[in-house]
Amino acid sequence: MIKNRRRLAAVEEPQVNLTPLIDVVFVILIMFIVIVPLLEVDRIQLAEGIREELESVHSSAQNISLHVYEDNSLKVNGDVIAINDLATYLSLAKQRNPKSHLHLFHDENAKFGIYQKVKNAAQTAGFRDMDLILKPK
């Protein structure tokens, strides 16, 4: 009985080595520090004077205004366009004015799939970027 007590006293409690865990945390932290500046972030300007900006966007001759309405209909610079003809229309507009820029006014109740189709048509037509303009209520 005395020998069993000595054996139990001699057995140490197991310890957890946290050194590898700390190393992993530091590696992940360094990865975030290196990668975050390289990420591309979309920016949306929130301002009080949005109405003046919208009017200037509409008045510019080099801009193409594309409106998506609640019933998923499209108007490009005031012309009603079918979604299937959009890529052709945008390609012709891009050929006429290569410096033109696309502004998309998308109704909040329109389907998201329409946005995807508009985005794909713009890429097919050769636009590198597109401004998504949200109208406040």
Backbone as CSV, one residue per row, in Angstrom:
resi,resn,N_x,N_y,N_z,CA_x,CA_y,CA_z,C_x,C_y,C_z
1,MET,0.796,-1.177,0.000,0.000,0.000,0.000,0.849,1.255,0.000
2,ILE,1.935,1.224,0.730,2.826,2.376,0.771,3.506,2.554,-0.578
3,LYS,3.835,1.473,-1.269,4.457,1.567,-2.580,3.497,2.219,-3.589
4,ASN,2.194,1.882,-3.512,1.213,2.478,-4.433,1.096,3.983,-4.233
5,ARG,1.170,4.421,-2.977,1.104,5.857,-2.706,2.323,6.567,-3.257
6,ARG,3.479,5.954,-3.140,4.700,6.563,-3.670,4.627,6.651,-5.194
7,ARG,4.086,5.607,-5.830,3.965,5.631,-7.297,3.019,6.750,-7.739
8,LEU,1.880,6.923,-7.044,0.940,7.978,-7.396,1.552,9.357,-7.192
9,ALA,2.338,9.512,-6.142,2.989,10.795,-5.880,4.055,11.078,-6.925
10,ALA,4.698,10.029,-7.438,5.765,10.199,-8.420,5.222,10.531,-9.809
11,VAL,3.977,10.143,-10.087,3.380,10.423,-11.392,3.002,11.896,-11.444
12,GLU,3.496,12.573,-12.480,3.195,14.002,-12.628,1.922,14.179,-13.445
13,GLU,1.287,15.294,-13.221,0.115,15.616,-14.018,0.557,15.981,-15.434
14,PRO,-0.222,15.555,-16.434,0.159,15.897,-17.812,0.017,17.396,-18.050
15,GLN,0.942,17.949,-18.825,0.938,19.371,-19.131,0.735,19.558,-20.636
16,VAL,0.066,20.624,-20.991,-0.184,20.925,-22.393,0.865,21.935,-22.847
17,ASN,1.529,21.606,-23.930,2.539,22.495,-24.483,1.851,23.472,-25.437
18,LEU,1.817,24.742,-25.079,1.134,25.755,-25.873,2.045,26.455,-26.890
19,THR,3.301,26.130,-26.926,4.231,26.786,-27.845,3.822,26.625,-29.303
20,PRO,3.439,25.451,-29.796,3.024,25.360,-31.202,1.762,26.170,-31.503
21,LEU,0.845,26.249,-30.536,-0.376,27.027,-30.729,-0.049,28.507,-30.894
22,ILE,0.845,29.019,-30.100,1.244,30.422,-30.195,1.933,30.683,-31.531
23,ASP,2.749,29.748,-31.978,3.414,29.900,-33.281,2.394,29.977,-34.419
24,VAL,1.385,29.146,-34.367,0.348,29.140,-35.403,-0.408,30.465,-35.398
25,VAL,-0.741,30.976,-34.231,-1.453,32.253,-34.129,-0.603,33.378,-34.717
26,PHE,0.679,33.406,-34.456,1.550,34.440,-35.006,1.650,34.331,-36.523
27,VAL,1.714,33.134,-37.055,1.763,32.953,-38.508,0.482,33.468,-39.161
28,ILE,-0.664,33.161,-38.575,-1.941,33.642,-39.111,-2.010,35.161,-39.021
29,LEU,-1.559,35.732,-37.921,-1.545,37.181,-37.774,-0.670,37.842,-38.836
30,ILE,0.475,37.307,-39.093,1.375,37.852,-40.122,0.749,37.726,-41.497
31,MET,0.058,36.615,-41.754,-0.616,36.459,-43.048,-1.674,37.545,-43.234
32,PHE,-2.467,37.831,-42.204,-3.470,38.885,-42.302,-2.823,40.247,-42.546
33,ILE,-1.727,40.515,-41.853,-1.045,41.799,-42.015,-0.536,41.970,-43.439
34,VAL,-0.078,40.902,-44.055,0.441,40.973,-45.419,-0.686,41.021,-46.449
35,ILE,-1.760,40.272,-46.246,-2.807,40.127,-47.263,-3.804,41.289,-47.267
36,VAL,-4.147,41.853,-46.129,-5.196,42.872,-46.057,-4.927,44.080,-46.955
37,PRO,-3.718,44.621,-47.029,-3.518,45.767,-47.937,-3.705,45.414,-49.416
38,LEU,-3.625,44.153,-49.776,-3.766,43.749,-51.169,-5.215,43.523,-51.583
39,LEU,-6.133,43.459,-50.618,-7.533,43.213,-50.925,-8.164,44.428,-51.587
40,GLU,-9.013,44.154,-52.565,-9.729,45.221,-53.249,-11.081,45.391,-52.566
41,VAL,-11.376,46.588,-52.129,-12.588,46.860,-51.382,-13.495,47.752,-52.213
42,ASP,-14.771,47.367,-52.329,-15.748,48.213,-53.004,-16.120,49.342,-52.058
43,ARG,-16.237,50.530,-52.633,-16.584,51.680,-51.810,-17.879,52.280,-52.314
44,ILE,-18.714,52.621,-51.395,-19.952,53.316,-51.705,-19.918,54.622,-50.941
45,GLN,-20.051,55.712,-51.659,-20.005,57.016,-51.027,-21.367,57.334,-50.425
46,LEU,-21.369,57.640,-49.162,-22.584,58.028,-48.473,-22.505,59.519,-48.204
47,ALA,-23.397,60.273,-48.839,-23.343,61.722,-48.698,-24.745,62.301,-48.657
48,GLU,-24.848,63.491,-48.113,-26.124,64.185,-48.059,-26.511,64.731,-49.428
49,GLY,-25.558,65.173,-50.224,-25.838,65.802,-51.510,-25.920,64.806,-52.644
50,ILE,-26.578,63.688,-52.450,-26.636,62.640,-53.469,-27.469,63.070,-54.675
51,ARG,-28.459,63.928,-54.497,-29.314,64.354,-55.605,-28.510,65.113,-56.660
52,GLU,-27.616,65.992,-56.229,-26.790,66.740,-57.182,-25.880,65.798,-57.957
53,GLU,-25.344,64.801,-57.268,-24.486,63.830,-57.943,-25.261,63.027,-58.975
54,LEU,-26.486,62.623,-58.641,-27.304,61.865,-59.581,-27.621,62.696,-60.814
55,GLU,-27.894,63.997,-60.620,-28.173,64.858,-61.759,-26.937,65.014,-62.636
56,SER,-25.756,65.124,-62.027,-24.535,65.247,-62.823,-24.215,63.941,-63.549
57,VAL,-24.547,62.810,-62.942,-24.338,61.519,-63.594,-25.219,61.407,-64.828
58,HIS,-26.481,61.852,-64.720,-27.410,61.781,-65.842,-27.015,62.732,-66.960
59,SER,-26.412,63.868,-66.622,-26.133,64.880,-67.632,-24.853,64.625,-68.423
60,SER,-23.968,63.803,-67.939,-22.703,63.571,-68.635,-22.930,62.802,-69.935
61,ALA,-22.305,63.276,-71.013,-22.502,62.666,-72.327,-21.756,61.339,-72.463
62,GLN,-20.678,61.143,-71.720,-19.885,59.929,-71.856,-20.435,58.780,-71.024
63,ASN,-21.396,59.055,-70.197,-21.932,58.015,-69.320,-23.132,57.325,-69.956
64,ILE,-23.239,56.043,-69.703,-24.393,55.262,-70.145,-25.202,54.935,-68.901
65,SER,-26.433,55.428,-68.846,-27.308,55.173,-67.702,-28.169,53.960,-67.996
66,LEU,-28.099,52.987,-67.132,-28.882,51.773,-67.286,-29.764,51.646,-66.058
67,HIS,-31.076,51.659,-66.267,-32.032,51.564,-65.167,-32.692,50.192,-65.181
68,VAL,-32.710,49.543,-64.023,-33.450,48.295,-63.837,-34.597,48.623,-62.895
69,TYR,-35.820,48.391,-63.376,-37.001,48.752,-62.615,-37.546,47.560,-61.839
70,GLU,-38.549,47.843,-61.006,-39.132,46.824,-60.130,-39.688,45.631,-60.903
71,ASP,-40.220,45.877,-62.104,-40.771,44.792,-62.918,-39.703,44.114,-63.777
72,ASN,-38.421,44.367,-63.462,-37.251,43.786,-64.135,-37.096,44.258,-65.575
73,SER,-37.722,45.369,-65.938,-37.523,45.945,-67.268,-36.269,46.818,-67.247
74,LEU,-35.684,47.010,-68.432,-34.437,47.768,-68.563,-34.633,48.974,-69.457
75,LYS,-33.983,50.066,-69.099,-33.897,51.235,-69.965,-32.442,51.663,-70.002
76,VAL,-31.921,51.829,-71.210,-30.558,52.296,-71.383,-30.640,53.651,-72.071
77,ASN,-30.188,54.701,-71.361,-30.264,56.079,-71.848,-31.665,56.410,-72.351
78,GLY,-32.686,55.927,-71.658,-34.070,56.222,-71.996,-34.713,55.254,-72.968
79,ASP,-33.945,54.362,-73.585,-34.487,53.386,-74.535,-34.782,52.073,-73.817
80,VAL,-35.974,51.526,-74.049,-36.326,50.230,-73.462,-35.579,49.141,-74.225
81,ILE,-34.867,48.288,-73.494,-34.030,47.237,-74.087,-34.392,45.904,-73.434
82,ALA,-34.454,44.857,-74.238,-34.639,43.508,-73.697,-33.305,43.028,-73.128
83,ILE,-33.358,42.220,-72.095,-32.133,41.742,-71.445,-31.254,40.952,-72.412
84,ASN,-31.854,40.262,-73.370,-31.073,39.470,-74.325,-30.333,40.348,-75.329
85,ASP,-30.815,41.580,-75.565,-30.182,42.496,-76.510,-29.213,43.453,-75.839
86,LEU,-29.077,43.356,-74.536,-28.272,44.323,-73.793,-26.795,44.266,-74.164
87,ALA,-26.224,43.078,-74.288,-24.800,42.962,-74.603,-24.491,43.596,-75.952
88,THR,-25.355,43.385,-76.940,-25.156,43.978,-78.274,-25.254,45.494,-78.199
89,TYR,-26.266,45.994,-77.488,-26.460,47.435,-77.357,-25.254,48.078,-76.681
90,LEU,-24.776,47.468,-75.604,-23.628,48.020,-74.877,-22.353,47.940,-75.708
91,SER,-22.195,46.884,-76.501,-21.020,46.769,-77.377,-20.995,47.896,-78.399
92,LEU,-22.146,48.187,-79.002,-22.221,49.283,-79.972,-21.944,50.627,-79.306
93,ALA,-22.477,50.825,-78.114,-22.235,52.074,-77.385,-20.760,52.214,-77.024
94,LYS,-20.125,51.120,-76.659,-18.692,51.149,-76.311,-17.847,51.427,-77.551
95,GLN,-18.250,50.916,-78.728,-17.515,51.178,-79.971,-17.648,52.644,-80.372
96,ARG,-18.835,53.221,-80.201,-19.043,54.630,-80.550,-18.243,55.545,-79.652
97,ASN,-18.174,55.225,-78.368,-17.449,56.055,-77.414,-16.676,55.154,-76.456
98,PRO,-15.415,54.863,-76.783,-14.628,53.943,-75.939,-14.400,54.438,-74.509
99,LYS,-14.529,55.743,-74.277,-14.309,56.285,-72.936,-15.591,56.314,-72.112
100,SER,-16.662,55.762,-72.644,-17.932,55.798,-71.922,-17.863,54.946,-70.660
101,HIS,-18.670,55.343,-69.711,-18.694,54.670,-68.411,-20.131,54.263,-68.113
102,LEU,-20.319,53.104,-67.528,-21.647,52.545,-67.289,-22.094,52.807,-65.855
103,HIS,-23.305,53.381,-65.720,-23.913,53.623,-64.419,-25.190,52.805,-64.327
104,LEU,-25.271,51.970,-63.330,-26.424,51.101,-63.150,-27.266,51.600,-61.980
105,PHE,-28.526,51.910,-62.275,-29.508,52.282,-61.262,-30.429,51.077,-61.108
106,HIS,-30.300,50.350,-60.008,-31.003,49.082,-59.827,-32.042,49.237,-58.729
107,ASP,-33.301,48.956,-59.061,-34.377,49.021,-58.079,-34.198,47.926,-57.036
108,GLU,-34.490,48.250,-55.798,-34.280,47.276,-54.719,-35.219,46.074,-54.809
109,ASN,-36.343,46.217,-55.514,-37.289,45.117,-55.629,-37.086,44.285,-56.892
110,ALA,-36.148,44.678,-57.745,-35.851,43.884,-58.944,-35.063,42.646,-58.530
111,LYS,-35.119,41.630,-59.368,-34.430,40.371,-59.049,-32.915,40.534,-59.147
112,PHE,-32.215,39.816,-58.283,-30.754,39.863,-58.302,-30.206,39.220,-59.577
113,GLY,-30.929,38.280,-60.133,-30.488,37.631,-61.367,-30.364,38.615,-62.515
114,ILE,-31.198,39.654,-62.528,-31.105,40.697,-63.548,-29.784,41.441,-63.397
115,TYR,-29.400,41.728,-62.166,-28.110,42.384,-61.929,-26.975,41.531,-62.484
116,GLN,-27.028,40.238,-62.235,-25.983,39.342,-62.752,-25.935,39.372,-64.281
117,LYS,-27.102,39.358,-64.916,-27.149,39.395,-66.382,-26.621,40.714,-66.916
118,VAL,-26.951,41.809,-66.246,-26.443,43.124,-66.658,-24.923,43.169,-66.504
119,LYS,-24.428,42.657,-65.402,-22.980,42.629,-65.161,-22.268,41.791,-66.216
120,ASN,-22.818,40.636,-66.545,-22.212,39.780,-67.569,-22.251,40.444,-68.941
121,ALA,-23.359,41.124,-69.278,-23.470,41.824,-70.559,-22.456,42.959,-70.635
122,ALA,-22.249,43.666,-69.531,-21.266,44.758,-69.504,-19.850,44.219,-69.704
123,GLN,-19.540,43.104,-69.096,-18.212,42.498,-69.274,-18.028,42.023,-70.710
124,THR,-19.067,41.444,-71.287,-19.006,40.985,-72.675,-18.806,42.162,-73.619
125,ALA,-19.421,43.291,-73.306,-19.316,44.477,-74.150,-17.970,45.172,-74.017
126,GLY,-17.191,44.817,-73.023,-15.855,45.389,-72.890,-15.711,46.428,-71.790
127,PHE,-16.702,46.569,-70.962,-16.585,47.508,-69.843,-15.756,46.870,-68.743
128,ARG,-14.823,47.626,-68.214,-13.967,47.104,-67.147,-14.600,47.303,-65.778
129,ASP,-15.405,48.362,-65.645,-16.055,48.605,-64.369,-17.436,49.213,-64.603
130,MET,-18.233,49.189,-63.553,-19.601,49.669,-63.643,-19.940,50.258,-62.270
131,ASP,-20.515,51.445,-62.270,-20.935,52.053,-61.026,-22.355,51.631,-60.701
132,LEU,-22.541,51.143,-59.502,-23.863,50.783,-59.020,-24.330,51.937,-58.140
133,ILE,-25.378,52.619,-58.593,-25.851,53.808,-57.899,-27.163,53.467,-57.215
134,LEU,-27.159,53.593,-55.907,-28.335,53.288,-55.105,-29.044,54.586,-54.767
135,LYS,-30.333,54.614,-55.018,-31.105,55.823,-54.745,-31.743,55.720,-53.366
136,PRO,-31.538,56.732,-52.534,-32.204,56.703,-51.220,-33.686,56.989,-51.376
137,LYS,-34.479,56.427,-50.478,-35.930,56.659,-50.539,-36.289,57.953,-49.863
